[in-house]
């Protein structure tokens, strides 16, 4: 491993202070503003049309964008992970400054005129006019006089972004209102996510009320006196929430937990409503019928009709399975209640589902998820995952210990290249077959803490790109997750669904690390939203392949691999209650499309968003809430806890389901016969992952599959006829 000890690029620093984070954000904006002012002052297309070339107008902007991305993403990252509330607040302020500056830039008519002149001068305008449906490829780029397809794509997208940012509107009140809306939406997004990150609510329960919850889980909860009694405080972090909903025997406890979790961030309720109203108003100002039409135009689906048809067809196919699954689970519940002489009312509630789903797997498949978890201690599972990626993609992961960190740190201090002591860092390299070169840095931040982002996600810290001198800047990427911490007696153990989650997020990380684009904006996972999940969803299949489950496993005490019989039982559960799982995803997707596709703005103003959210869930997934016990159907505000729809997946959540079509097709066509085929793994790396968003994603898929994608494998995997 000695050849993998000296990366050609130092890791980024995380030495920001509350003052420097804000000051650095302002400085980035000032640098870019000065550059744009200079370009506008020096290049006058009206006087000299030929002066507006790609090299003169676009190259300086991309150089600036590439460079600023090295610090901009980190400045905004502290708010998700820093243990210091002042740094989180400063990061939020920095993001606000950068977002508002981005809106200002996107609405500069003087710069737009330069970009538009380049577009027309280049020949790209004429080429696209002559062949409207054609995707940008190398041949089209060269015909338009541009250096490569990625540059042509950048020019096309940059020009279109100005128009989508309101520059198609006449100067005056309409354009001013559009800018006002964009600014307010940026503020809402930041406030909404901050409320979720800072959420620190909880419920005090007696030990009796938490009967059934595993002791390992209870050991990690706070204990203390509450209302004169010794109690245990349950938070809404996943590590407390999910085990309680799965194992707590008392239905009143599960009900309380479920309802309070749906109401944990009610400050976000008015923000959500305001956001959907502003989006609708902005879309109508631009001449679109609704926000969904505006958002989907640039995605793979292209039109809302395509999305509605896909979701509607899937709902029709899944509905009978959902009814059948609920009937079976309800029978389990009836038997459970009768055995305990409890009154059974014939309803299957939202707070029932995790409990009886877990019970069904235990009873009918003889699987205890906690027994399975004994074979997946976090650290050895991560190491085993790396081995899979090493074999498939030709990568090498080298952990950095304190001495390495000190040696590589630009300040000479080990702690300066990380944001928290929990974080582990790896330098990632190509193996010998891939040329031994450096790939980038990977950071793992895997346990919950106060103020930290509460879900599982991959964050790019620095993108990769080609520098002005032709050398490459390498990426840095982070996995931010919330797996349980080690207890006094055991290491952190992963349930199998957590193994899948970790592999999925690591898949995003690999996509980010292996990106090889010219421009930072197209690097890694910077693809359209209805494709971005596909590479990670495809990799989830490895967690359901017997040979790979075995490779990933190592019992935390005995070091033995998981027995074949247990693997067989585990694989048999892959599609248990699958219709209900996918109907739940459909609920999110259809809710998203409904709030972003109102017939009129007035209809949206009158909409009770919480009522719609709860009603749609009951109708689509068939799980009942307090309204079935005589309560109101505005009992919960799930949309206020749903960061995706404010954080970029608006009119795009369907992408989680539609990208499954592509992931199932890629796996079924290329990897199913031999998941560890290194030749195909490397072809996938270089054909799909490497491209990022540098070319149209449909072109990427066609190049990898050798044909247009098909939905046959997707429906077959779900047990539905294609």
C-alpha positions in Angstrom: 0.0 0.0 0.0 3.1 2.3 0.2 2.4 3.6 -3.3 -1.0 5.0 -2.0 0.4 7.2 0.8 1.1 10.5 -0.8 -2.0 12.1 -2.4 -1.1 14.8 -5.0 -3.7 17.1 -3.4 -4.2 18.0 0.3 -7.6 17.4 1.9 -9.8 20.4 2.5 -9.7 22.3 5.8 -12.6 22.6 8.2 -11.2 25.5 10.2 -14.0 28.0 9.7 -15.1 30.4 12.5 -18.4 32.1 12.8 -16.8 35.2 11.4 -14.7 33.6 8.6 -17.6 31.5 7.2 -19.7 34.6 6.6 -16.8 36.7 5.4 -15.6 34.0 3.0 -19.1 33.7 1.5 -19.2 37.4 0.9 -15.7 37.3 -0.6 -16.7 34.6 -3.1 -19.6 36.7 -4.2 -17.4 39.8 -4.6 -14.9 37.9 -6.8 -17.6 36.6 -9.1 -19.4 40.0 -9.3 -16.1 41.7 -10.3 -15.4 39.1 -13.0 -18.9 39.5 -14.5 -18.6 43.3 -14.4 -15.3 43.0 -16.2 -16.7 40.7 -18.9 -19.6 43.1 -19.5 -17.3 46.1 -19.7 -14.8 44.5 -22.1 -17.0 42.5 -24.5 -19.5 44.4 -26.6 -21.4 42.0 -28.9 -23.5 44.9 -30.3 -20.3 46.7 -31.5 -18.2 43.5 -32.3 -20.4 40.4 -32.6 -17.3 38.1 -33.1 -15.9 39.1 -29.7 -18.5 36.9 -27.9 -16.8 33.6 -28.1 -16.9 30.6 -25.7 -13.3 31.2 -24.7 -13.8 34.9 -24.0 -17.2 34.7 -22.2 -17.7 31.2 -20.8 -14.2 30.1 -19.9 -13.5 32.8 -17.3 -16.9 32.1 -15.7 -16.3 28.3 -15.5 -12.9 28.9 -14.1 -14.4 31.1 -11.4 -17.2 28.6 -10.8 -14.8 25.7 -10.5 -12.6 27.6 -8.0 -15.4 29.0 -5.9 -17.0 25.5 -5.6 -14.0 24.4 -3.5 -15.0 26.5 -0.6 -18.7 27.3 -1.3 -19.9 23.8 -0.6 -17.9 23.5 2.6 -19.2 26.9 3.8 -22.8 25.6 3.4 -21.9 22.2 4.9 -21.2 23.2 8.5 -24.9 23.8 9.1 -25.6 20.0 8.6 -22.8 18.6 10.7 -21.1 21.1 13.1 -21.4 20.4 16.8 -21.1 24.2 17.4 -24.5 26.0 17.1 -22.7 29.3 16.2 -20.9 27.6 13.2 -24.2 26.1 12.1 -25.9 29.5 12.3 -22.9 31.2 10.4 -23.1 28.4 7.7 -26.9 29.1 7.3 -26.2 32.8 6.9 -23.4 32.0 4.4 -25.7 29.9 2.3 -28.3 32.7 2.4 -25.7 35.2 1.1 -24.5 32.8 -1.6 -28.1 31.8 -2.7 -29.2 35.4 -2.9 -26.1 36.3 -4.9 -26.8 33.4 -7.2 -30.3 34.8 -7.8 -28.8 38.2 -8.6 -26.3 36.7 -11.0 -29.0 34.6 -12.7 -31.0 37.7 -13.4 -28.2 39.9 -14.9 -29.5 40.8 -18.3 -26.1 42.3 -19.3 -24.4 38.9 -18.8 -27.3 37.0 -20.4 -26.8 39.1 -23.6 -23.1 37.9 -23.7 -24.1 34.3 -23.2 -26.9 34.5 -25.8 -24.4 36.1 -28.3 -22.0 33.1 -27.7 -24.9 30.7 -28.2 -25.9 32.3 -31.5 -22.3 32.8 -32.7 -21.3 29.3 -31.9 -23.7 27.6 -34.3 -25.4 25.7 -31.5 -28.5 27.8 -31.9 -28.8 27.0 -35.6 -28.0 23.3 -35.0 -30.6 22.9 -32.3 -33.2 24.8 -34.4 -32.5 22.5 -37.4 -32.9 19.3 -35.3 -35.0 20.1 -32.2 -35.2 16.6 -30.6 -31.5 15.8 -31.0 -29.4 15.2 -27.9 -26.1 17.1 -27.6 -23.2 14.7 -28.5 -19.7 15.2 -29.7 -20.7 15.4 -33.4 -23.3 18.1 -32.7 -20.8 20.1 -30.6 -18.1 20.0 -33.3 -20.6 20.9 -36.0 -21.5 23.9 -33.8 -17.8 24.9 -33.6 -17.5 24.0 -29.9 -14.6 22.1 -28.4 -16.6 19.2 -26.9 -20.1 18.1 -26.0 -19.7 19.0 -22.3 -19.0 22.6 -23.3 -22.0 22.7 -25.7 -24.2 21.3 -22.9 -22.9 24.0 -20.5 -23.6 26.7 -23.0 -27.1 25.5 -23.7 -28.0 25.1 -20.0 -26.5 28.4 -19.0 -28.5 30.3 -21.6 -31.7 28.4 -20.7 -31.1 29.1 -17.0 -31.3 32.9 -17.6 -34.6 32.5 -19.3 -35.9 30.3 -16.6 -34.7 32.8 -14.1 -37.1 35.4 -15.4 -35.1 37.2 -18.1 -37.9 36.3 -20.6 -40.1 38.6 -18.6 -40.3 42.3 -19.5 -38.3 44.6 -17.2 -40.5 46.2 -14.5 -43.0 44.9 -12.0 -43.2 41.3 -13.3 -39.5 40.7 -13.3 -39.1 42.4 -10.0 -41.8 40.2 -8.5 -40.1 37.1 -9.9 -36.8 38.1 -8.2 -38.6 38.8 -5.0 -40.2 35.3 -5.1 -36.8 33.6 -5.8 -35.3 35.4 -2.8 -38.1 34.4 -0.5 -38.0 30.8 -1.7 -34.3 30.7 -0.9 -35.0 32.0 2.7 -37.8 29.4 3.1 -35.6 26.5 2.0 -32.8 27.5 4.5 -35.2 28.1 7.4 -37.1 24.9 6.7 -34.0 22.7 6.7 -32.5 24.5 9.7 -35.7 23.7 11.7 -35.3 20.1 10.8 -31.6 20.0 11.7 -32.1 21.8 15.0 -35.2 19.8 16.0 -34.5 18.3 19.4 -37.9 17.2 20.7 -38.8 14.1 22.5 -41.2 12.2 24.7 -40.8 10.9 28.2 -42.0 7.4 28.8 -41.9 4.9 31.7 -40.0 1.7 31.2 -43.3 -0.1 31.2 -44.6 2.0 28.3 -41.5 1.0 26.3 -41.9 -2.7 27.0 -40.6 -4.7 24.0 -38.0 -2.1 22.8 -34.6 -3.8 22.8 -32.3 -3.0 25.8 -29.5 -1.9 23.4 -31.8 0.9 22.2 -33.0 1.9 25.7 -29.4 2.0 26.9 -28.6 4.8 24.5 -31.6 6.9 25.6 -31.5 9.6 28.3 -33.0 8.7 31.7 -34.2 11.1 34.4 -37.0 12.3 36.6 -40.0 13.6 34.7 -43.3 14.6 36.4 -42.1 13.0 39.6 -41.3 9.6 38.0 -38.2 7.8 36.7 -38.6 8.0 32.9 -36.8 7.4 29.6 -36.6 10.2 27.0 -37.2 9.1 23.4 -36.1 11.5 20.7 -37.3 11.6 17.1 -33.9 10.5 15.7 -34.1 7.3 13.6 -32.1 5.3 16.1 -34.9 5.8 18.8 -37.9 6.2 16.5 -37.8 3.1 14.3 -37.0 0.5 16.9 -39.8 1.9 19.1 -42.3 1.7 16.3 -41.1 -1.8 15.5 -40.9 -3.3 19.0 -43.0 -1.3 21.5 -45.8 -3.7 22.5 -48.1 -0.9 23.8 -50.1 0.4 20.8 -50.8 3.7 22.7 -47.0 4.2 22.9 -46.6 3.7 19.2 -49.5 5.9 18.4 -48.1 8.7 20.6 -44.7 8.4 19.0 -46.1 8.3 15.4 -48.4 11.3 15.8 -45.8 13.4 17.7 -43.2 12.6 15.1 -45.5 13.9 12.4 -45.9 17.1 14.4 -42.2 17.6 15.5 -41.6 20.5 13.2 -44.8 22.5 13.0 -43.0 25.7 12.5 -42.5 24.4 8.9 -46.2 24.2 8.2 -46.7 27.8 7.1 -43.3 27.7 5.3 -44.4 24.8 3.2 -47.7 26.4 2.2 -45.9 29.7 1.4 -43.3 27.8 -0.7 -45.9 26.0 -2.9 -47.8 29.2 -3.4 -44.7 31.2 -4.4 -43.6 28.4 -6.8 -47.0 28.4 -8.5 -47.0 32.1 -8.9 -43.4 32.1 -10.3 -44.2 29.4 -12.8 -47.4 31.2 -14.0 -45.3 34.5 -14.4 -43.0 32.6 -16.8 -46.0 31.3 -18.8 -46.1 27.7 -17.4 -49.5 26.2 -16.3 -47.9 25.2 -13.0 -44.7 24.6 -11.1 -44.6 20.9 -12.1 -44.5 21.8 -15.8 -41.6 24.2 -15.1 -39.6 21.7 -13.1 -40.1 18.6 -15.2 -39.3 20.2 -18.5 -35.6 19.8 -17.9 -35.7 16.3 -16.4 -35.8 12.9 -18.2 -39.6 12.7 -18.0 -39.9 16.1 -19.9 -43.7 16.6 -19.2 -46.0 16.2 -16.2 -48.2 13.9 -18.3 -45.4 11.4 -18.5 -45.1 11.5 -14.6 -48.8 11.3 -13.9 -49.1 8.3 -16.4 -46.2 6.5 -14.7 -47.5 7.1 -11.2 -51.1 6.3 -12.1 -50.2 3.1 -13.9 -48.0 2.0 -10.9 -50.8 2.7 -8.5 -53.3 0.6 -10.5 -50.8 -2.3 -10.6 -49.8 -2.1 -6.9 -53.2 -1.4 -5.3 -54.5 -5.1 -5.3 -51.2 -6.2 -3.6 -51.6 -3.5 -1.0 -55.1 -4.6 -0.1 -53.9 -8.2 0.1 -50.9 -7.3 2.3 -53.1 -5.3 4.7 -55.6 -8.1 5.0 -52.8 -10.5 6.0 -51.3 -8.0 8.5 -54.7 -7.3 10.0 -55.2 -11.0 10.6 -51.9 -11.0 12.5 -53.0 -8.1 14.5 -56.4 -9.7 15.3 -54.6 -12.9 16.6 -52.2 -10.8 18.7 -55.1 -8.8 20.3 -57.2 -11.9 21.0 -54.3 -13.7 22.6 -53.9 -10.7 25.0 -57.6 -10.2 25.5 -57.4 -6.7 24.0 -60.3 -5.0 22.1 -59.7 -5.3 18.4 -61.5 -2.7 16.3 -60.7 -4.1 12.8 -58.5 -1.2 11.7 -54.8 -1.3 10.6 -53.2 2.0 11.7 -50.1 3.9 10.6 -48.5 3.1 13.9 -49.2 -0.6 13.5 -47.3 -1.1 10.3 -43.7 -1.3 11.5 -44.7 -3.5 14.4 -46.7 -6.1 12.5 -44.4 -6.0 9.5 -41.5 -6.9 11.8 -43.6 -9.5 13.6 -44.7 -11.1 10.3 -41.0 -11.4 9.2 -40.1 -13.0 12.5 -43.0 -15.5 12.6 -43.4 -16.5 9.0 -39.8 -16.3 7.9 -38.1 -17.1 11.2 -36.0 -14.0 11.0 -35.1 -11.9 14.0 -33.6 -8.6 12.7 -31.5 -8.1 15.8 -30.0 -11.6 15.4 -29.2 -10.7 11.8 -27.6 -7.4 13.0 -25.1 -9.4 15.1 -23.4 -10.2 11.7 -23.1 -6.6 10.6 -20.9 -4.6 13.0 -20.6 -1.2 11.4 -16.8 -1.0 11.0 -16.2 -4.4 9.4 -19.3 -4.0 7.2 -17.9 -0.7 5.8 -14.5 -2.5 5.2 -16.3 -5.3 3.4 -18.3 -2.8 1.3 -15.0 -1.2 0.2 -13.7 -4.6 -0.9 -16.8 -4.9 -3.2 -16.1 -1.5 -4.7 -12.4 -2.3 -5.0 -13.1 -5.4 -7.0 -15.9 -4.0 -9.2 -14.5 -0.5 -10.0 -10.7 -0.9 -9.4 -10.5 1.4 -6.4 -8.3 1.3 -3.2 -9.5 2.8 0.1 -6.8 3.9 2.5 -7.8 4.9 6.0 -6.0 8.0 7.4 -4.9 7.7 11.0 -3.9 10.7 13.1 -0.3 10.6 11.9 -1.5 10.6 8.2 -4.0 13.4 8.9 -1.2 15.5 10.5 1.1 14.8 7.6 -1.5 15.6 4.9 -3.1 18.6 6.7 -2.2 22.0 5.1 -1.9 23.4 8.7 0.0 20.4 10.1 -2.8 19.8 12.5 -4.7 16.5 12.2 -8.0 17.9 13.6 -8.1 20.7 11.0 -9.1 18.3 8.1 -12.2 17.1 9.9 -15.3 18.7 11.4 -15.9 16.3 14.3 -13.9 13.6 16.2 -16.5 10.9 15.0 -15.4 11.4 11.4 -13.3 8.8 9.6 -11.3 9.8 6.5 -10.0 7.7 3.5 -7.8 8.6 0.6 -9.2 6.8 -2.4 -7.0 5.6 -5.3 -7.2 3.7 -8.6 -5.7 0.2 -8.3 -2.9 -1.0 -10.6 -5.4 -2.1 -13.3 -6.8 1.5 -13.4 -3.4 3.1 -13.4 -2.7 3.7 -9.6 -3.7 7.3 -9.7 -5.4 9.4 -7.0 -9.2 9.5 -7.0 -10.2 11.7 -4.0 -11.1 11.8 -0.3 -14.1 10.1 1.4 -15.4 11.1 4.8 -17.8 9.0 6.9 -19.8 10.7 9.7 -22.1 7.9 10.8 -23.6 8.5 14.2 -26.3 10.9 15.4 -25.7 14.0 17.5 -27.5 17.2 18.5 -27.9 19.7 15.6 -26.8 17.2 12.9 -28.7 16.4 9.7 -31.1 13.7 10.8 -31.3 11.3 7.8 -28.7 9.5 5.6 -27.2 11.5 2.7 -24.1 12.0 0.6 -22.7 15.6 0.5 -20.2 16.7 -2.0 -17.5 18.8 -0.3 -15.4 19.6 -3.3 -16.1 18.6 -6.9 -13.6 17.4 -9.4 -12.8 19.4 -12.6 -10.0 20.2 -15.0 -7.9 23.1 -13.9 -6.7 25.9 -16.2 -3.3 24.2 -16.5 -4.9 20.9 -17.7 -4.3 19.0 -14.4 -7.2 17.7 -12.4 -8.7 18.8 -9.1 -9.8 15.7 -7.3 -13.1 15.5 -5.3 -13.9 15.2 -1.6 -17.2 13.6 -0.6 -19.0 12.8 2.7 -21.5 10.3 3.9 -23.7 11.8 6.7 -25.7 9.0 8.4 -27.4 8.3 11.8 -26.6 4.7 12.8 -26.7 3.8 16.5 -23.5 4.4 18.5 -21.6 1.5 20.1 -23.1 0.6 23.5 -21.1 -0.2 26.6 -21.1 -3.9 25.6 -21.4 -4.0 21.8 -20.2 -2.2 18.7 -22.7 -0.4 16.5 -24.7 -3.2 14.8 -26.6 -2.6 11.5 -30.0 -4.1 10.8 -30.1 -5.4 7.2 -32.2 -2.4 6.0 -29.4 -0.2 7.4 -26.8 -2.2 5.5 -28.9 -1.5 2.4 -29.1 2.3 3.3 -25.3 2.5 3.9 -24.5 0.7 0.6 -26.9 3.0 -1.2 -25.3 6.2 0.2 -21.9 4.8 -0.4 -23.0 4.3 -4.0 -23.7 8.1 -4.2 -20.2 8.6 -2.7 -18.6 6.4 -5.3 -20.5 8.2 -8.1 -19.1 11.4 -6.6 -15.6 10.1 -6.3 -15.3 8.6 -9.8 -16.8 11.6 -11.7 -14.4 12.8 -14.4 -15.9 15.9 -15.9 -14.4 19.1 -17.3 -16.6 21.4 -15.3 -17.4 21.3 -11.6 -21.2 21.9 -12.2 -21.5 18.5 -13.9 -19.3 16.5 -11.5 -20.5 13.2 -10.0 -24.1 13.2 -8.8 -24.9 16.5 -10.5 -27.4 14.8 -12.8 -31.1 15.4 -13.3 -33.1 14.3 -10.2 -35.1 11.6 -12.0 -31.8 9.8 -12.8 -29.5 10.6 -9.8 -30.9 7.8 -7.6 -30.5 5.1 -10.2 -26.8 4.2 -9.7 -27.3 3.8 -6.0 -30.5 2.0 -6.3 -28.8 -0.5 -8.7 -26.1 -1.1 -6.1 -28.7 -2.1 -3.5 -29.0 -5.4 -5.4 -25.6 -6.5 -4.0 -27.1 -6.4 -0.5 -29.7 -9.0 -1.6 -27.2 -11.3 -3.5 -26.4 -14.3 -1.2 -22.6 -14.4 -2.1 -22.3 -10.7 -1.3 -24.4 -10.8 1.9 -21.9 -13.5 3.1 -18.9 -11.3 2.1 -20.4 -8.3 4.0 -20.9 -10.3 7.2 -18.7 -11.0 10.2 -20.3 -11.7 13.6 -19.2 -9.1 16.1 -18.1 -11.7 18.6 -17.2 -14.9 16.8 -16.2 -13.3 13.4 -18.1 -16.0 11.7 -19.9 -15.2 8.4 -23.7 -15.3 8.4 -25.0 -18.9 7.9 -26.4 -19.9 4.5 -29.8 -20.8 6.0 -30.2 -17.3 7.5 -29.2 -15.7 4.2 -31.8 -17.8 2.4 -34.5 -16.6 4.9 -33.3 -13.0 4.6 -33.4 -13.0 0.8 -36.9 -14.5 0.9 -38.1 -11.3 2.8 -36.9 -8.9 0.0 -40.4 -8.4 -1.3 -42.4 -8.9 1.9 -45.1 -6.1 2.0 -43.4 -4.6 -1.0 -46.7 -3.3 -2.4 -47.2 -1.3 0.8 -43.7 0.1 0.7 -44.1 1.2 -2.9 -47.6 2.6 -2.3 -46.0 4.7 0.5 -43.4 6.1 -2.0 -46.4 6.7 -4.4 -48.1 8.7 -1.7 -45.0 11.0 -1.5 -44.8 11.2 -5.3 -48.5 11.9 -5.9 -48.7 14.4 -3.0 -45.7 16.2 -4.5 -47.3 16.3 -8.0 -50.7 17.4 -6.6 -49.4 20.4 -4.6 -47.3 21.5 -7.6 -50.1 21.0 -10.3 -53.1 23.0 -9.1 -55.6 24.0 -11.8 -55.6 27.6 -10.6 -53.7 29.6 -8.1 -56.9 30.2 -6.1 -57.4 26.5 -5.7 -54.0 26.2 -4.2 -54.7 29.1 -1.8 -57.7 27.3 -0.5 -55.9 23.9 -0.1 -55.5 22.5 3.3 -52.1 20.9 2.8 -52.1 18.7 5.9 -55.6 17.3 5.1 -54.4 16.5 1.6 -51.2 14.8 2.8 -53.2 12.6 5.3 -56.1 11.9 3.0 -53.8 10.8 0.1 -51.9 8.5 2.4 -55.0 6.8 3.6 -56.4 6.4 0.1 -53.2 5.3 -1.6 -51.5 3.2 1.1 -54.7 2.1 2.9 -53.2 2.8 6.4 -55.5 4.6 8.8 -54.8 7.5 11.1 -56.7 9.0 14.1 -59.5 10.0 11.7 -60.6 6.4 11.8 -61.1 6.7 15.5 -63.3 9.8 15.0 -60.5 12.4 15.0 -59.9 15.1 12.4 -57.9 14.4 9.3 -55.6 17.4 10.0 -54.1 15.5 13.0 -50.6 15.5 11.6 -48.3 17.7 9.4 -46.0 15.2 7.7 -45.2 17.6 4.9 -43.5 19.8 7.5 -41.0 17.1 8.2 -40.4 16.3 4.5 -37.2 18.1 3.6 -37.0 16.6 0.1 -39.9 18.8 -1.2 -38.2 22.0 -0.1 -34.6 20.8 -0.7 -34.7 20.2 -4.5 -37.0 17.3 -5.0 -40.1 19.5 -5.6 -42.1 18.1 -8.6 -39.3 15.5 -8.6 -40.0 13.0 -5.8 -41.4 10.6 -8.5 -37.7 10.3 -9.5 -37.2 7.8 -6.6 -39.6 5.4 -8.4 -38.9 6.2 -12.0 -35.1 5.8 -11.5 -35.9 2.3 -10.2 -36.9 1.6 -13.8 -33.3 2.4 -15.0 -31.6 0.7 -12.0 -33.5 -2.5 -12.5 -32.8 -2.5 -16.2 -29.0 -1.9 -15.7 -28.7 -4.6 -13.0 -30.9 -7.1 -14.9 -29.1 -6.6 -18.2 -25.5 -6.3 -17.1 -24.9 -7.5 -13.5 -27.5 -10.1 -12.5 -25.7 -13.1 -14.0 -22.4 -12.1 -12.3 -22.6 -9.2 -9.8 -18.8 -9.2 -9.2 -17.8 -9.0 -12.9 -15.0 -6.5 -12.7 -14.9 -6.0 -16.4 -18.5 -4.8 -16.5 -18.0 -2.9 -13.2 -15.3 -0.9 -14.8 -17.3 -0.4 -17.9 -20.2 0.9 -15.7 -17.7 3.2 -13.9 -16.4 4.7 -17.1 -19.6 4.8 -19.1 -22.1 5.9 -16.4 -20.5 7.1 -13.2 -17.6 9.0 -14.7 -19.9 11.1 -16.9 -21.9 12.8 -14.1 -24.2 15.3 -15.7 -21.8 16.2 -18.5 -24.1 14.6 -21.1 -27.8 13.9 -21.4 -28.6 11.0 -19.0 -30.6 9.2 -21.7 -27.5 9.1 -23.9 -25.5 7.7 -20.9 -28.1 4.9 -20.4 -28.2 4.1 -24.1 -24.4 3.9 -24.3 -24.3 1.5 -21.3 -27.2 -0.7 -22.2 -26.7 -0.6 -26.0 -30.4 0.3 -26.4 -33.1 2.5 -25.0 -34.1 1.6 -21.4 -37.0 -0.7 -20.8 -39.4 -1.0 -17.8 -39.7 -4.8 -18.1 -37.1 -5.6 -15.4 -38.7 -3.1 -13.0 -42.2 -4.6 -13.2 -40.8 -8.1 -13.1 -38.8 -7.3 -9.9 -42.0 -6.0 -8.3 -43.9 -9.2 -9.3 -46.1 -7.3 -11.7 -46.6 -7.9 -15.4 -44.6 -5.6 -17.6 
